[in-house]
Amino acid sequence: MFDCVVVGPGGVGGYLAAILATSGRSVGVVARGAHAQAIAEQGLRLRDPQRSDIDAVVVRVDTALADAPAARVLVLAVKHPDLPGLSEVLPAYLRRCPDDAVVMVLQNGVVQLDSGLAEGTAGRLLGGAVYIFSDVVEAGVIRVIGGPRWYRFGPVDRDDAALAARARAVAEDWSAAGVAATAEDDGRRICWEKLCLLAPLSGLTAVTGRTVGELRQLDEAMATYVAVATEVAAVAAAEGVQVPDDLPQRAEVGIRSTDADGRSSLWLDLSRGRPSELEVLLGDPLRRAERHGVPTPALRAVYATTRARYAVELGVPAPVG
């Protein structure tokens, strides 16, 4: 029985797997292609200025969840397009796990909370958010640029007291292992709060190509950041999730004090012509706002200009530079 299996050991999942394995926890990862091969042959390598003590970490590597060992915690840190396939094989995998095993989803946005994933994980599903600037710089290598490296999670069903207690136990264990981890009572709220921060950050860094440090020098950019965060919070309220009233203002304070070189994964993916989370981070909350009649002029403008900047569905090449 493993302590944790991470499906998708990228910037978020790979960092977690490396820290847990370094602490002596039994950790497995499910990866594909060159990334899986590099981890199997050379270990999972972490490049983090805050953890210079970690180089290569040995973890078990499988290429499919069906082959992975049973675990007390299954972390799904894949991109959204991989979730439907995982939803199909999850029930069979969970039958091999302890009755109190939990499944933690760490995708950005809130789409995953309304997916078919919840149907096969009743009484087990934790919604989470991670605050970290990290990516895979080469096969088997996770680079951390900055951020608090903080994992927040809680039950998607906020009325499930037993699952909330299990989440607290996971947070205590991860904290003892060196992971900044917090368990709360409402996983949906956690995911919406992260979206309130990430939608404006992702959109503004993507559409401008600027770093956090550059954006926060412009009062107009920060005003737009707060406006988008406020609009997404209003959409959350319309969806029945109440985030703190002062969250947009606290988010601005956080942006003004976080790592100046930070950029979003949305910018990274769009600028490299890769599949991105544009629809998850900006399109989805905009469509939810339209259904509820919530006005979101700032969000709409950032979404539209980001699509134009990268020629999304325009039928022409994206501009260079």
C-alpha positions in Angstrom: 0.0 0.0 0.0 1.5 3.3 -1.1 1.0 6.6 0.8 0.3 8.6 -2.4 0.0 8.1 -6.2 0.2 11.2 -8.4 -1.3 11.0 -11.8 0.4 13.8 -13.8 3.8 14.6 -12.2 4.1 18.0 -13.8 4.8 21.3 -12.1 2.2 20.8 -9.5 2.1 17.0 -9.2 5.8 16.5 -9.7 6.7 19.0 -6.9 4.4 17.2 -4.5 5.7 13.8 -5.4 9.3 14.9 -4.9 8.7 16.4 -1.5 6.7 13.5 -0.2 9.2 10.9 -1.5 12.1 12.8 0.0 10.4 12.6 3.4 10.3 8.8 3.2 6.7 8.4 2.1 6.0 5.7 -0.5 5.1 7.6 -3.7 4.2 6.4 -7.2 3.6 8.5 -10.3 1.6 7.9 -13.5 3.3 9.6 -16.4 3.8 9.1 -20.2 6.4 9.2 -22.9 9.8 10.8 -22.4 8.8 12.2 -19.0 8.0 8.8 -17.6 11.2 7.3 -19.1 13.4 10.0 -17.6 11.8 9.7 -14.2 12.3 5.9 -14.3 15.9 6.1 -15.4 17.2 9.2 -13.6 14.6 9.8 -10.8 12.3 12.8 -10.5 14.5 15.8 -10.4 13.5 19.0 -8.6 15.0 22.4 -9.2 13.8 24.7 -6.5 15.9 27.4 -4.9 14.1 26.8 -1.6 14.9 23.0 -1.7 18.5 22.9 -2.9 18.8 19.7 -0.8 16.8 17.8 -3.3 18.3 16.5 -6.5 16.9 13.3 -7.9 14.2 11.4 -6.1 13.4 7.8 -6.7 9.6 7.1 -7.1 7.7 4.2 -8.7 6.7 5.0 -12.3 3.7 3.5 -14.2 2.3 4.6 -17.5 -1.4 3.8 -16.7 -3.5 4.1 -13.6 -4.5 0.4 -13.9 -0.9 -0.6 -13.3 -0.3 1.8 -10.4 -0.2 0.5 -6.8 -3.1 1.0 -4.5 -2.7 4.2 -2.4 -4.3 6.0 0.5 -4.3 9.3 -1.5 -4.7 9.5 -5.3 -3.8 12.9 -6.7 -5.1 13.8 -10.1 -2.8 16.6 -11.3 -3.4 16.1 -15.0 -4.8 18.7 -17.5 -8.6 18.8 -18.0 -8.7 16.8 -21.3 -7.3 13.7 -19.4 -10.1 13.7 -16.8 -12.8 11.9 -18.8 -10.5 8.9 -19.5 -9.5 8.8 -15.8 -13.1 8.9 -14.7 -13.7 5.6 -16.6 -10.9 3.7 -14.9 -11.2 5.2 -11.4 -13.8 2.9 -10.0 -11.7 -0.2 -10.8 -8.6 1.4 -9.3 -10.4 2.5 -6.1 -11.7 -1.0 -5.5 -8.1 -1.9 -4.8 -7.6 0.9 -2.3 -8.6 1.2 1.3 -12.2 2.2 2.1 -10.9 5.6 3.5 -8.7 6.4 0.5 -9.3 9.8 -1.1 -9.1 11.2 -4.6 -7.8 14.8 -4.8 -8.3 16.9 -8.0 -5.9 19.7 -8.4 -7.0 21.2 -11.8 -7.3 24.9 -12.2 -10.8 26.4 -12.6 -14.1 24.7 -11.5 -15.0 22.6 -14.5 -13.8 19.4 -12.8 -16.3 19.9 -10.0 -19.2 19.5 -12.3 -17.7 16.6 -14.4 -18.5 12.9 -14.3 -15.6 12.5 -12.0 -17.7 13.0 -8.9 -20.1 10.2 -9.8 -17.4 7.5 -9.4 -15.8 9.0 -6.3 -18.7 9.4 -3.9 -17.5 10.0 -0.4 -13.9 10.3 -1.6 -13.5 13.4 -3.7 -11.4 16.4 -2.5 -11.3 19.6 -4.4 -7.9 21.4 -4.2 -5.9 24.4 -5.3 -2.2 24.9 -5.5 -0.3 28.1 -5.4 3.1 27.7 -7.1 4.9 28.9 -10.2 6.4 25.7 -11.6 6.7 23.7 -14.8 8.5 20.8 -16.5 11.6 22.3 -18.1 12.8 19.0 -19.6 11.8 15.3 -19.3 12.0 14.3 -15.6 12.9 17.8 -14.4 10.5 20.1 -12.4 11.5 23.7 -12.0 10.0 26.0 -9.4 10.2 29.7 -10.0 8.4 30.9 -7.0 5.1 31.1 -5.1 4.2 29.9 -1.6 4.1 26.2 -2.8 0.8 25.9 -0.9 -1.7 23.0 -1.3 -5.3 23.7 -0.1 -8.0 21.1 -0.3 -11.3 20.0 1.2 -14.4 17.8 0.5 -16.4 18.7 -2.6 -19.4 17.8 -0.6 -19.1 20.2 2.3 -21.6 18.2 4.4 -19.4 15.1 4.5 -17.9 15.3 8.0 -16.0 12.0 7.7 -14.3 13.1 4.4 -13.4 16.5 6.0 -11.7 14.6 8.8 -9.8 12.4 6.3 -8.7 15.6 4.5 -7.4 17.0 7.8 -5.4 13.8 8.4 -3.9 14.1 4.9 -2.9 17.7 5.5 -1.3 16.8 8.8 0.8 14.1 7.2 1.8 16.2 4.3 2.8 19.1 6.6 4.9 16.7 8.6 6.6 15.7 5.3 7.5 19.3 4.4 4.5 20.2 2.2 2.7 23.4 2.9 -0.8 21.9 3.2 -4.1 23.1 4.6 -7.4 21.2 4.8 -10.7 23.2 4.9 -14.4 22.3 4.9 -15.4 23.3 1.4 -13.4 22.1 -1.6 -15.7 24.0 -4.0 -15.0 27.3 -2.3 -11.3 26.6 -2.5 -11.4 26.1 -6.2 -13.5 29.2 -6.8 -11.2 31.3 -4.7 -8.3 30.1 -6.7 -10.1 31.0 -9.9 -10.8 34.5 -8.6 -7.0 34.9 -8.4 -6.0 32.9 -11.5 -8.4 34.2 -14.1 -7.1 37.8 -14.0 -3.5 36.7 -13.5 -3.6 34.2 -16.3 -5.4 36.5 -18.7 -3.3 39.6 -18.1 0.1 37.8 -18.3 -1.1 36.0 -21.4 -2.5 38.9 -23.3 0.4 41.2 -22.4 3.3 38.7 -22.3 4.5 40.5 -19.2 5.7 39.2 -15.9 3.9 39.8 -12.6 6.5 42.3 -11.6 6.0 44.3 -14.8 2.2 44.3 -14.6 2.2 45.5 -11.0 4.0 48.7 -12.0 0.9 49.8 -13.9 -2.0 51.0 -11.8 -4.4 50.4 -14.7 -3.3 46.7 -15.0 -3.8 46.2 -11.3 -7.2 47.9 -11.5 -8.1 45.4 -14.2 -6.9 42.6 -12.1 -9.1 43.6 -9.2 -12.1 44.1 -11.6 -11.8 40.6 -13.1 -11.4 39.0 -9.7 -14.5 40.9 -8.4 -16.5 39.7 -11.4 -15.5 36.0 -11.0 -16.4 36.3 -7.3 -19.9 37.5 -8.3 -20.2 34.5 -10.6 -19.2 32.2 -7.7 -22.0 33.7 -5.6 -24.5 33.1 -8.4 -23.3 29.5 -8.4 -24.0 29.2 -4.7 -20.4 29.5 -3.5 -19.6 32.5 -1.3 -16.0 33.6 -1.4 -14.8 36.3 1.1 -15.9 39.8 0.2 -12.4 41.2 0.4 -10.8 38.4 -1.7 -10.1 40.6 -4.7 -8.3 43.2 -2.6 -6.3 40.5 -0.7 -5.4 39.0 -4.1 -4.0 42.3 -5.2 -1.9 42.6 -2.1 -0.6 39.1 -2.8 0.2 39.9 -6.4 2.1 43.0 -5.4 4.3 40.9 -3.0 4.8 37.7 -4.9 7.6 36.6 -7.2 8.3 39.3 -9.8 9.3 36.8 -12.5 6.1 34.8 -12.3 4.0 34.2 -15.3 1.0 31.9 -15.8 0.9 28.5 -17.4 -1.7 29.9 -19.7 0.9 32.3 -21.1 3.4 29.5 -21.3 1.1 27.2 -23.3 -0.4 29.9 -25.6 3.0 31.4 -26.4 4.4 28.0 -27.3 1.4 27.0 -29.4 0.3 24.2 -27.0 -3.2 23.3 -25.9 -4.1 25.7 -23.1 -6.6 26.2 -20.3 -8.0 29.4 -21.9 -11.6 28.1 -21.9 -11.2 26.7 -18.4 -9.9 29.9 -16.8 -11.7 32.6 -18.8 -14.3 31.1 -21.1 -16.0 28.9 -18.5 -16.6 31.6 -15.9 -17.8 34.0 -18.7 -20.3 31.5 -19.9 -21.5 30.8 -16.3 -21.9 34.6 -15.9 -24.0 34.8 -19.0 -26.3 32.0 -17.7 -26.8 33.8 -14.5 -27.1 37.3 -15.9 -24.0 38.5 -14.1 -22.3 41.4 -15.9 -18.6 40.8 -16.5 -17.2 43.5 -18.8 -13.6 43.2 -17.6 -13.5 39.4 -17.8 -15.1 39.6 -21.3 -12.5 42.1 -22.5 -9.5 40.1 -21.2 -10.9 36.9 -22.7 -11.6 38.5 -26.1 -8.2 40.2 -26.3 -6.4 37.0 -25.2 -8.1 35.0 -28.0 -7.2 37.7 -30.5 -3.6 37.9 -29.4 -3.1 34.2 -30.0 -5.4 34.0 -33.0 -7.7 31.5 -31.3 -10.2 30.4 -33.9 -9.3 33.3 -36.2 -7.9 31.1 -38.9 -4.7 33.1 -39.2 -1.3 32.8 -37.5 -0.7 34.3 -34.1 1.6 37.4 -34.3 5.2 36.9 -33.4 6.7 38.7 -30.3 
